[in-house]
Amino acid sequence: MQIAYRARDIAEAHIVAGMLHAQGIETHVGGHYLQGAMGEIGAAGFTNVHVEDDDYPKARDLIAQYEANQPDEPSAKDVTDRADRYAIGFLLVIAILVAIFLGAL
């Protein structure tokens, strides 16, 4: 058996395995116990989808199609910008509430 796909988490591994199984490719998802050892933190690199050697080329073609249809991950800058907007909004609400509270005294 060969590793056809390295998933981000166990759920994604099972999604890919199910997709391959629907196309007649037998799969094995490995890494269940290794990921559980990490607790609630998403452990990357432990969940893999394995296929038989003969099915590997077809599996990789299907996985390439799957990967091409996935949305792009947000960049670190996008995530930081979003967090900054939430923080500014939160601080603005707190400032307004403090102003109202002090004005009521």
URJO-V539818 format. One record per helix or strand of 2 or more residues. SS is the DSSP state (A for helix, B for strand). FROM is the first residue (numbers start at 1). LEN is the number of residues. If there is no record, write none. Layout:
ss = {SS SS}
from = {FROM FROM}
len = {LEN LEN}
This chain:
ss = {B A B A B A A}
from = {2 10 27 32 48 53 76}
len = {5 13 4 5 4 16 29}
